[in-house]
Each structure stands twice: as C-alpha cells, then as structure tokens.
Amino acid sequence: MEPLSEAALAERLASLPDWERRPDRLARTFRFRDFVEAFGWMTRVALVAEKMDHHPEWRNVYATVEVELTTHDAGGITDRDTRLAAEMDRLGHDAARTTSD
C-alpha cells in the first residue's frame, strides 16, 4: 500500500472537513456527552477497524476521544486511513459535539 498523492489526499480531505492533516497522519478529537457514549462509539469503531484490519491510535479520557490515523507500513496517509476516518465520522454522527482540535 502506498501513501496517497497530494492531489488524492486533498480530494479525500474535502469530504472529511473535521479532520486535521498532520505530516504523516490524520487527527481528530471527538467529544461526546459522557464516558458511556464515548466508549460505545469506540466499541463500534473497533468492530469496523478489525474488519478493515486497520487500527487507530486513540486516547480516551472521559467523554473525549483523540484519534490519529496513519498507515505505518506505507509511512503516511493511505486510502485505508481516509476510509476509516469516514466510518468514524458516520458512527459519530449522533455525538453531542465533535471538534478537530
């Protein structure tokens, strides 16, 4: 798997407006109403990530989940990262608040 070209990445990011591009990864902070909602979302994402065989780097503190996506084997952002980001957005659609801190 190869990192996305700059043009392809820009195109994908247009549909992921809440995600921040960092040099070799995508990042987003999700904020939920409470811990149960945050953990429930993480559980749903974990099932999707396992099926994709692509696992996020994330950190959970109470109602906040900080996410980073990168494809280590490719050394950057790939199609897998943007697809998982889109699924995370879809699953987090009912979240009380989301930000891209």
N, C-alpha and C positions, 0 to 999 in steps of 0.2 A: 504494500500500500504506500502511495506517495502523498506527500503534503499537497493540499490544494494550491493551484496557481493563485497569484494575487487577484486576477480577474474573477476566477471562480469563487474565491473566498468573499470578495466584495459582493458578488451576486447573492451568495448564500446569506451573508450578514444582513442584507436588505430585508430578508424575511425573519430575522432574529434581532429586532431592534433593541431588546433589553439586554443583550449580551455584549460584553466588552471584549474587544480583541486585545490580547497581550502578545508579546513577541512570538511565543510558540504554543499559545493556548487561548481558549475562550473562557470567560469568567462571568459569573452572575451570582447575585445574592437574592435568595427567595426569603420572604418574611411571611409567616403565617399567623393565624390568630393565637395559637398556643402550641405547646410541645406535641400534643397528640396529633394535631393536624400536620405539623412538620414531619413527624415520624411516619405518619400514614403515607404522606407523599413520598418520602424516601423509600418506603417499602414498595410502593407501586413502581417507582423508578428502578429499584433494584431488580424487579422481575423483568422489566424491559431490557435493562442493561445486560442481564445474564443471557437473555435470548440473543442479544446482539453480540455477545462475547466482547463487550466494551464497557469498561467500568470507570465511573467518575472518581475524581479526587474530590472529597467533600468533607465538610466540617459542620456539625450541628451543635448549636447552643440554644437551648430552649426553643423558641419559635423561629429561629433563623437558621438557614442552611446556605452555606457558602459553597459554590461549585466551581471546579475548574475541569475543563475537558482538553485533553491532548492525546495524540497517539504517539506514545513513546517510541515504538518501533520505527515510525516514519520520521520522528524528530520534528513534529509540528502538527498542524491542524489538518485533519483529513475529512473526507465525506462522513466517516463514522462519527466524528465529533459533532458535525452540524446536524446529522440525523438524530443523535441522542439529545442535543440541545432542543431541537424541535419537539421531540417527545416529552422532554421535561417541561417545556412551555405548555404543551397540550394538557399534561397531567396536573400542572399547577394553575390551570386556568381559573379554578374556583378559589384560589388562595385569596386571603383577605387583602394582602398587599404584596407586590413584588417590586424589587429595585435592582439596579445594576451597579450598585456601589462600587 
